[in-house]
Amino acid sequence: MFQLGKTIVSEDILEKEFVCNLTACKGGCCVDGDAGAPLSKEETAILEEIYPTIKPFLRPEGIEVIEKQGTWLIGTDGDMETPLINNADCAYVIFDGDTALCGIEQAYNEGLISWKKPVSCHLYPIRIREYSDFSAVNYNRWHICSDACVLGKELSVPVYKFVKEALVRKFGLEWYEELEQVAKELEASKS
């Protein structure tokens, strides 16, 4: 672990390799699990605002859940998260064949909204845990992402490089550049 500003960062994000392999996993992270995608307070307001625009992209069962439970909810652990369809699929999931995709991101890709998707989804496999004085930045290992680990290793792409755009979105370019410097120093210390 090391500190960058007000973050405590796991060295795993520098040392582990990862590249999403949608052809292998079929977007399993959006349809498997026991909770919705973690959300910040700001993101809950964004979801409420953009829902009318993204609604046409969503599946009927997703719309039904959102209209019954809301665009977000408080999960069993007390955190804000996206609602689930039958305790499985994220309510915002759409499918391209048998591959799960994000209806929010589809609206973003079509230029209808300026918000890509929840930052927790964009950052995956990194998970952020907010504390009063700092944020913990950790690599989350999940068996459904084993193909992403294999592909990351084949392509030699460390986690932090795979999620660069999301890390810059969350912490800023200066923070990311400091992270790159730590990665270079760690690499140099190994040779």
NORWO-V883466 format. One record per residue. N is the residue number from 1. RES is the residue in three letters. PSI is psi in radians with two decimals (999 if undefined). OMEGA is omega in degrees with one decimal (none if undefined). NEAR is the number of other ideal C-beta (glycine too) atoms within 10 Angstrom. Layout:
n/res/psi/omega/near
N/RES/PSI/OMEGA/NEAR
N/RES/PSI/OMEGA/NEAR
//
This chain:
n/res/psi/omega/near
1/MET/2.57/175.2/10
2/PHE/2.84/-177.0/14
3/GLN/2.37/170.8/10
4/LEU/1.92/-177.4/18
5/GLY/-2.15/-179.8/13
6/LYS/0.54/176.6/11
7/THR/2.53/170.7/17
8/ILE/2.12/-169.5/17
9/VAL/2.35/175.8/24
10/SER/2.36/176.9/18
11/GLU/-0.32/178.3/13
12/ASP/-0.58/-178.2/19
13/ILE/-0.31/176.2/23
14/LEU/-0.56/-171.5/21
15/GLU/-0.52/-179.7/15
16/LYS/2.67/-178.5/18
17/GLU/2.57/-172.0/18
18/PHE/2.29/169.2/27
19/VAL/2.08/180.0/19
20/CYS/2.42/-179.9/18
21/ASN/1.36/-175.6/17
22/LEU/-0.54/179.2/14
23/THR/-0.47/179.6/9
24/ALA/-0.82/-172.8/14
25/CYS/-0.31/179.1/20
26/LYS/0.45/178.7/20
27/GLY/0.57/-176.2/21
28/GLY/-0.51/-178.2/17
29/CYS/-0.33/-179.8/20
30/CYS/-0.19/-176.3/24
31/VAL/0.01/-178.0/16
32/ASP/2.43/179.6/15
33/GLY/3.12/-176.4/16
34/ASP/0.17/179.7/10
35/ALA/2.80/175.7/14
36/GLY/3.13/179.2/25
37/ALA/2.30/177.1/26
38/PRO/2.48/-178.7/21
39/LEU/2.61/170.8/23
40/SER/2.90/178.2/16
41/LYS/-0.73/179.5/8
42/GLU/-0.67/-178.6/9
43/GLU/-0.55/178.2/20
44/THR/-0.68/177.9/19
45/ALA/-0.67/178.1/13
46/ILE/-0.79/179.9/18
47/LEU/-0.73/178.7/21
48/GLU/-0.73/-177.8/12
49/GLU/-0.75/-173.6/12
50/ILE/-0.13/-175.9/18
51/TYR/-0.81/-179.9/18
52/PRO/-0.55/-179.4/8
53/THR/-0.64/-177.4/14
54/ILE/-0.29/-177.0/25
55/LYS/-0.77/-179.1/15
56/PRO/-0.31/179.8/11
57/PHE/-0.29/-171.2/21
58/LEU/2.78/176.9/21
59/ARG/2.66/179.9/16
60/PRO/-0.70/-179.3/7
61/GLU/-0.54/175.1/13
62/GLY/-0.77/178.0/23
63/ILE/-0.77/-179.9/17
64/GLU/-0.80/179.9/13
65/VAL/-0.78/-179.2/22
66/ILE/-0.71/-177.8/22
67/GLU/-0.37/174.8/13
68/LYS/-0.75/-172.5/9
69/GLN/-0.35/-176.4/14
70/GLY/2.96/-178.5/15
71/THR/-0.26/176.9/22
72/TRP/2.92/179.4/24
73/LEU/2.97/174.3/18
74/ILE/2.10/-178.1/11
75/GLY/3.11/-177.8/17
76/THR/-0.41/178.8/8
77/ASP/0.02/178.4/9
78/GLY/0.02/179.8/6
79/ASP/2.70/176.2/15
80/MET/2.43/-177.4/18
81/GLU/2.94/175.9/20
82/THR/2.60/177.1/30
83/PRO/2.78/-179.8/21
84/LEU/2.65/172.3/22
85/ILE/2.07/179.1/18
86/ASN/0.71/179.2/7
87/ASN/0.57/-179.9/9
88/ALA/-1.53/-176.3/12
89/ASP/2.43/168.6/23
90/CYS/2.44/-179.0/27
91/ALA/-0.32/-178.5/26
92/TYR/0.08/-178.9/31
93/VAL/2.41/170.6/22
94/ILE/2.96/-179.2/21
95/PHE/2.46/168.9/15
96/ASP/1.71/-170.5/11
97/GLY/-2.13/179.2/6
98/ASP/0.25/179.9/7
99/THR/2.20/178.5/14
100/ALA/2.32/176.4/19
101/LEU/3.08/-178.3/19
102/CYS/2.15/177.3/23
103/GLY/-0.57/176.6/22
104/ILE/-0.83/-179.1/28
105/GLU/-0.58/177.4/20
106/GLN/-0.78/177.7/19
107/ALA/-0.67/176.3/22
108/TYR/-0.83/-179.0/19
109/ASN/-0.49/178.5/13
110/GLU/0.09/174.9/10
111/GLY/0.28/-177.0/7
112/LEU/-0.39/176.9/13
113/ILE/2.81/-178.3/18
114/SER/0.06/-178.6/8
115/TRP/2.09/-172.1/16
116/LYS/-0.88/-179.6/17
117/LYS/3.01/177.7/20
118/PRO/2.43/-177.1/27
119/VAL/-0.51/178.6/21
120/SER/-0.61/177.0/20
121/CYS/-0.76/-178.5/20
122/HIS/-0.61/-178.2/18
123/LEU/-0.30/-171.1/21
124/TYR/2.29/24.7/22
125/PRO/0.28/174.7/22
126/ILE/2.38/174.4/24
127/ARG/2.40/179.5/15
128/ILE/2.31/173.8/17
129/ARG/2.12/-177.9/12
130/GLU/2.28/173.8/11
131/TYR/3.00/-175.2/9
132/SER/-0.64/-175.9/4
133/ASP/-0.18/-177.3/7
134/PHE/2.95/173.4/14
135/SER/2.35/176.2/16
136/ALA/2.22/-177.7/14
137/VAL/1.90/-173.8/25
138/ASN/2.68/173.0/16
139/TYR/2.23/-179.3/20
140/ASN/1.99/177.9/14
141/ARG/2.28/179.9/12
142/TRP/2.27/-174.3/16
143/HIS/-0.53/-178.2/8
144/ILE/-0.19/179.1/15
145/CYS/0.28/-178.1/21
146/SER/-0.63/177.6/13
147/ASP/-0.56/177.1/17
148/ALA/-0.61/177.3/24
149/CYS/-0.73/178.5/19
150/VAL/-0.82/-179.8/15
151/LEU/-0.71/177.5/20
152/GLY/-0.72/178.7/22
153/LYS/-0.77/178.5/13
154/GLU/-0.71/-176.4/11
155/LEU/-0.08/-178.3/12
156/SER/0.89/-180.0/9
157/VAL/1.91/176.6/15
158/PRO/2.72/-177.4/19
159/VAL/-0.84/-174.4/26
160/TYR/-0.54/177.7/23
161/LYS/-0.65/178.7/19
162/PHE/-0.66/-177.3/23
163/VAL/0.47/-177.5/22
164/LYS/-0.88/-177.7/14
165/GLU/-0.75/-178.9/12
166/ALA/-0.68/177.6/19
167/LEU/-0.69/176.8/24
168/VAL/-0.73/177.4/15
169/ARG/-0.73/-176.2/15
170/LYS/-0.82/-170.5/20
171/PHE/-0.22/-179.8/20
172/GLY/2.78/-177.0/12
173/LEU/-0.69/-179.4/11
174/GLU/-0.76/177.9/11
175/TRP/-0.78/-178.7/18
176/TYR/-0.70/178.6/20
177/GLU/-0.63/174.9/10
178/GLU/-0.68/177.3/16
179/LEU/-0.76/177.4/23
180/GLU/-0.68/178.9/14
181/GLN/-0.74/176.8/11
182/VAL/-0.72/179.3/16
183/ALA/-0.73/178.4/17
184/LYS/-0.76/179.5/11
185/GLU/-0.70/178.8/11
186/LEU/-0.75/178.4/13
187/GLU/-0.77/179.8/12
188/ALA/-0.62/-178.7/8
189/SER/-0.34/-179.7/7
190/LYS/-0.28/-177.8/6
191/SER/999/none/4
//
